[in-house]
Amino acid sequence: MQNCSTQFLSLPSEILQHILEFGTNLLSIQQRSQEIKIHIKFILNFQSLNRKISSMPEMTIYFDKFWWKVWETCIGYNPLLENEFSLLKDEIVKGELKRKVLIAIFIKFNICKQPWNKVEETKIVMIGAGGVGKSSITINCFHGHFIEFYDPTTDEPYRKLLQVDNLPVMIDVIDPAGIEDYSAMTDYYMRSGDTFINVCDVVDEKTVEQSERVVEQVIKLKCREINYFPVIFALNKVDLLNDSNREQVIEKYTNLINSIIERNQLKNTAIFTSSAKTGENTKLLFEECVRRNRYGSNDNLTLLKEIVKYDSKFIEISKKQMKKRMKQSKNCLL
C-alpha cells in the first residue's frame, strides 16, 4: 500500500491534477451532503499530507479552483454580486483559499448552525390589503395563469420545489386573508414566516398606507431587536399604467415604500414592479425571497470579506511571531 502511495506521489503534476479533477467535477448540488463531505475530506487530507506537491504552482491553481467550487456548493453567492466576489477572490493569496473557505464553513454550519443535510426550506407569507393581487401573483407563479375576478382568500397554502441560483429550495407560501379580515391564524403565519411579500396596488395609493400597517404588525409579532427578516415589496398591477406615466407612478410609489422602510427600520428589503396578468416579475418575487432569506441583506460577500480581512491580519501577525521565535532560538544556540 505504501509503495502504491509512493508511486502515486511520483506522478507528474499534470497527471495528478487530471486524477484529482474528479473532486471538482463530482462536487455538485445533486449529491447528498455526506458525499460532498467525503470529497472535501479527501482533498483536504491530500493537501495536508502532500505539501510539496500541493505547493506546486500548477497544483495550487487546481486546489484554488476546487475550494472555490466548495464555496459555491456549500455556501453559495448571489449572482447579482458575482463581480464583487470575483474581485475579492482575486485578492486572496494563492494557496490560502482553502483556509478561508474552511473558516467560512465552520462559521456557517458550526457557529450559526445552518443545516446542510437537507433541502432548504423557506416560508413566505403574502401580506397587504385585500384585492391588491396577492393570490393572483401566487397563482401566476405556481400555475402560470391569471384569475380575472376577485375572490377573497381564506388562508390558502401553496408548496413548490424551486431551483434558485442552481440550488434547490422548497417554498411554502401562505396567502392569508387581507388586512381587513385579520384573525388569530394571520398572526400565527406572521410569527412563523421567514420572508414576506408585501403587495401594493399601483392604481390605489391607499394600499401603500395599508401596507405600512401590515409591516408594523409583522414587526410587533416578530419582536426582533433588529428587523433583518426579508420584506419584498411588490408594486403590482403595472399593466394598468399608461406608458406616458408609468415611470412617474413607479418612482412615486418607490419613494413612498422607501419612506416606510426607513420609518420602520427594515434592514433586508427589495422593491419590484409586478403584474399577475402579464406575469411580470411574479417568479422573481419568490426567488428574491429565497435569496434574501438565504444570504441576508449583505449576502455571503460580507462573510468572506470579514474572513479575508481578519484572517490575513492573523496570518501576518503569526508570521512575525514565528520569525521572532526563530531569531530567539538562534541567539540561544549561539
C-alpha positions in Angstrom: 0.0 0.0 0.0 2.8 2.4 0.9 4.6 1.5 -2.4 1.4 2.4 -4.3 1.1 5.7 -2.5 4.8 6.5 -3.3 4.3 5.7 -6.9 1.1 7.9 -7.0 3.0 10.8 -5.5 5.8 10.4 -8.0 3.5 11.0 -10.9 3.9 14.3 -12.9 1.8 17.2 -11.5 -0.3 17.4 -14.7 -1.3 13.7 -14.3 -2.1 14.2 -10.6 -4.2 17.2 -11.4 -6.1 15.2 -14.0 -6.7 12.3 -11.5 -7.8 14.8 -8.8 -10.1 16.6 -11.2 -12.9 14.2 -10.3 -13.1 16.1 -7.0 -14.3 19.3 -8.6 -16.4 17.6 -11.3 -18.3 15.4 -8.7 -18.8 18.2 -6.2 -22.3 19.2 -7.2 -25.6 20.1 -5.7 -27.2 16.8 -6.9 -25.0 15.0 -4.4 -26.0 14.1 -0.8 -24.3 16.2 1.8 -22.4 13.1 3.1 -20.8 12.6 -0.4 -19.8 16.2 -0.6 -18.1 15.9 2.8 -16.2 12.8 1.6 -14.8 14.7 -1.4 -13.9 17.7 0.8 -12.1 15.4 3.3 -10.2 13.6 0.6 -8.8 16.7 -1.0 -8.1 18.2 2.4 -6.2 15.2 3.5 -4.3 15.1 0.2 -3.2 18.7 0.6 -2.2 18.2 4.2 -0.2 15.0 3.6 1.5 16.1 0.4 2.5 19.7 0.9 5.4 19.6 -1.6 3.0 18.6 -4.4 0.3 20.9 -3.1 2.6 23.9 -3.2 3.5 23.4 -6.9 2.1 26.4 -8.9 0.1 24.3 -11.3 -1.4 22.3 -8.4 -2.1 25.5 -6.4 -4.3 26.7 -9.3 -6.2 23.4 -9.2 -6.8 23.4 -5.5 -7.9 27.0 -5.5 -10.4 26.0 -8.2 -11.6 23.1 -6.1 -12.1 25.2 -2.9 -14.0 27.9 -4.8 -16.3 25.2 -6.0 -16.7 24.2 -2.4 -17.7 27.8 -1.6 -20.3 27.8 -4.4 -21.7 24.5 -3.5 -21.8 24.6 0.3 -22.2 28.4 1.0 -23.2 30.0 -2.3 -23.3 33.6 -3.5 -25.8 35.9 -5.0 -25.3 36.1 -8.8 -26.0 39.8 -8.7 -22.8 40.2 -6.7 -20.7 37.9 -9.0 -18.2 40.7 -10.0 -17.6 41.6 -6.3 -17.0 38.0 -5.4 -14.6 37.6 -8.3 -12.6 40.7 -7.3 -12.4 39.5 -3.7 -11.4 36.0 -4.8 -8.5 37.5 -6.8 -7.3 39.4 -3.7 -6.8 36.2 -1.8 -3.2 35.0 -1.8 -2.8 31.9 -3.9 -3.0 28.7 -1.7 -4.9 30.5 1.1 -8.4 30.0 -0.4 -8.7 26.6 1.3 -8.2 28.2 4.7 -10.7 31.0 4.0 -13.4 28.6 2.8 -13.0 26.2 5.7 -13.3 29.1 8.2 -16.5 30.2 6.4 -17.9 26.6 6.5 -17.1 26.4 10.3 -18.8 29.8 11.0 -21.8 29.0 8.8 -22.5 25.4 9.9 -21.0 25.1 13.3 -21.4 28.5 14.9 -24.5 29.7 13.0 -25.8 26.1 13.0 -27.2 26.3 9.4 -28.2 22.8 8.2 -26.6 21.4 5.1 -28.0 17.9 5.3 -31.5 18.6 3.9 -33.3 20.6 1.2 -33.5 24.2 2.1 -37.0 25.4 3.1 -38.4 29.0 3.1 -41.8 30.0 4.5 -43.2 33.0 2.5 -46.2 35.0 3.7 -48.2 37.2 1.3 -49.3 40.4 3.0 -51.2 43.5 2.0 -54.7 44.9 1.6 -57.5 42.8 0.1 -57.8 43.0 -3.7 -54.2 44.1 -4.4 -53.4 40.8 -6.2 -51.6 38.6 -3.6 -53.4 35.5 -4.7 -53.1 36.3 -8.4 -49.3 36.7 -8.1 -49.0 33.4 -6.3 -51.3 31.5 -8.8 -49.4 33.0 -11.7 -46.1 31.9 -10.3 -47.3 28.4 -9.3 -49.7 27.6 -12.1 -49.0 30.1 -14.9 -52.4 31.7 -15.3 -54.3 34.8 -14.2 -57.6 35.0 -12.3 -59.8 37.7 -13.8 -62.3 38.0 -10.9 -61.5 38.9 -7.3 -62.2 36.0 -4.9 -61.3 36.8 -1.3 -58.6 34.4 0.0 -59.1 32.2 3.1 -55.6 31.4 4.2 -54.7 29.2 1.3 -51.2 27.4 1.4 -49.0 26.6 -1.6 -45.9 24.4 -1.7 -43.4 24.1 -4.5 -39.8 23.0 -5.2 -37.8 25.7 -7.0 -34.2 26.0 -8.3 -32.9 29.4 -7.2 -29.3 30.1 -8.4 -28.9 26.4 -9.1 -29.7 25.4 -5.5 -32.9 23.5 -4.6 -35.3 25.1 -2.2 -38.8 24.1 -1.0 -41.0 27.2 -0.6 -44.2 27.2 1.5 -46.3 30.1 0.5 -49.2 31.2 2.8 -51.7 33.5 1.3 -53.9 34.7 4.2 -56.9 37.0 4.0 -56.3 40.7 3.5 -55.8 43.1 6.5 -59.5 43.7 6.6 -60.1 40.1 7.7 -57.4 39.7 10.3 -57.6 36.6 12.5 -55.5 34.7 15.1 -54.2 32.5 12.3 -52.9 35.5 10.4 -50.9 36.4 13.5 -49.6 32.9 13.6 -48.5 33.0 9.9 -46.7 36.3 10.5 -44.8 34.9 13.5 -43.7 31.7 11.7 -43.0 33.3 8.3 -39.3 33.6 7.2 -40.0 36.2 4.5 -42.8 38.4 3.4 -44.1 39.7 0.1 -45.9 43.0 0.8 -48.2 43.7 -2.2 -49.4 47.2 -3.2 -51.8 48.3 -6.0 -50.2 51.0 -8.2 -53.6 52.4 -9.1 -54.7 52.7 -5.4 -52.4 54.8 -3.2 -54.3 53.8 -0.1 -52.9 50.3 -0.4 -49.4 51.7 0.3 -50.7 53.2 3.6 -52.3 49.9 4.4 -49.1 48.1 3.7 -47.3 50.0 6.4 -49.9 48.9 8.9 -49.1 45.3 8.0 -45.4 45.9 8.3 -45.9 47.4 11.8 -48.0 44.3 12.7 -45.2 42.0 11.5 -42.6 43.9 13.5 -44.7 43.7 16.6 -45.2 40.0 16.2 -41.6 39.2 15.3 -40.3 41.2 18.2 -36.7 41.3 16.9 -34.0 43.6 18.2 -33.1 44.3 14.6 -35.6 43.9 11.7 -33.5 41.6 9.5 -36.4 39.4 8.3 -36.8 39.9 4.5 -39.7 42.0 3.2 -40.1 42.2 -0.6 -42.4 45.0 -1.8 -44.4 44.3 -4.9 -45.8 47.3 -6.9 -48.5 45.2 -8.5 -50.8 45.8 -11.5 -48.3 47.8 -13.5 -50.1 46.5 -16.6 -52.8 49.1 -15.8 -50.4 52.0 -16.1 -50.1 54.1 -19.3 -46.7 54.2 -21.0 -46.8 58.0 -20.6 -47.0 58.0 -16.8 -45.6 54.6 -15.9 -42.1 55.8 -14.8 -43.5 58.7 -12.8 -46.0 56.5 -10.9 -43.5 53.8 -10.2 -41.0 56.4 -8.9 -43.7 57.9 -6.7 -44.6 54.6 -5.2 -41.0 53.6 -4.8 -40.3 56.8 -2.8 -43.4 56.0 -0.6 -42.2 52.5 0.1 -38.6 53.7 0.9 -40.1 56.0 3.5 -41.9 53.0 5.0 -38.7 51.1 5.0 -36.8 54.0 6.7 -39.5 54.7 9.3 -39.8 51.1 10.3 -36.0 50.4 10.2 -36.3 47.4 7.9 -32.8 46.1 7.1 -33.5 43.4 4.5 -35.8 44.7 1.7 -36.2 45.0 -2.1 -38.8 46.7 -4.3 -40.1 45.2 -7.6 -42.8 46.1 -10.1 -45.1 43.2 -10.9 -48.2 42.2 -12.9 -50.1 39.0 -12.2 -51.8 39.4 -15.5 -48.7 39.6 -17.7 -46.5 37.6 -15.4 -44.0 40.4 -15.0 -41.6 39.6 -12.1 -44.1 37.2 -10.4 -41.5 34.4 -10.2 -38.7 36.9 -9.4 -40.6 38.0 -6.2 -40.4 34.5 -4.8 -36.8 33.9 -5.9 -35.7 37.1 -4.2 -37.4 36.0 -1.0 -35.3 32.9 -1.1 -32.1 34.9 -1.8 -32.8 37.4 0.9 -33.5 34.6 3.4 -30.5 32.5 2.2 -27.9 35.2 2.1 -29.3 38.0 4.2 -29.2 41.7 3.3 -25.4 41.8 2.8 -25.1 38.3 1.2 -22.2 35.9 2.0 -19.9 38.5 0.4 -19.7 40.2 3.8 -18.8 37.0 5.5 -15.9 36.4 3.0 -14.7 40.0 3.3 -14.6 39.7 7.1 -12.7 36.4 6.9 -10.2 37.7 4.4 -9.7 40.9 6.4 -9.2 39.4 9.9 -7.6 36.1 8.8 -5.0 37.9 6.7 -4.1 40.0 9.7 -3.9 36.9 11.9 -1.5 35.2 9.4 0.7 38.3 9.2 0.9 38.5 13.0 1.7 34.8 13.2 4.5 35.0 10.7 6.1 37.9 12.6 5.8 36.0 15.8 7.3 32.9 14.2 10.3 34.9 12.8 10.8 36.4 16.3 10.8 32.9 17.9 13.2 31.6 15.3 15.6 34.5 15.9 15.4 34.0 19.6 16.2 30.3 19.1 19.3 31.1 17.0 20.5 33.5 19.7 20.1 30.9 22.3 22.2 28.4 20.3 24.9 31.0 19.9 
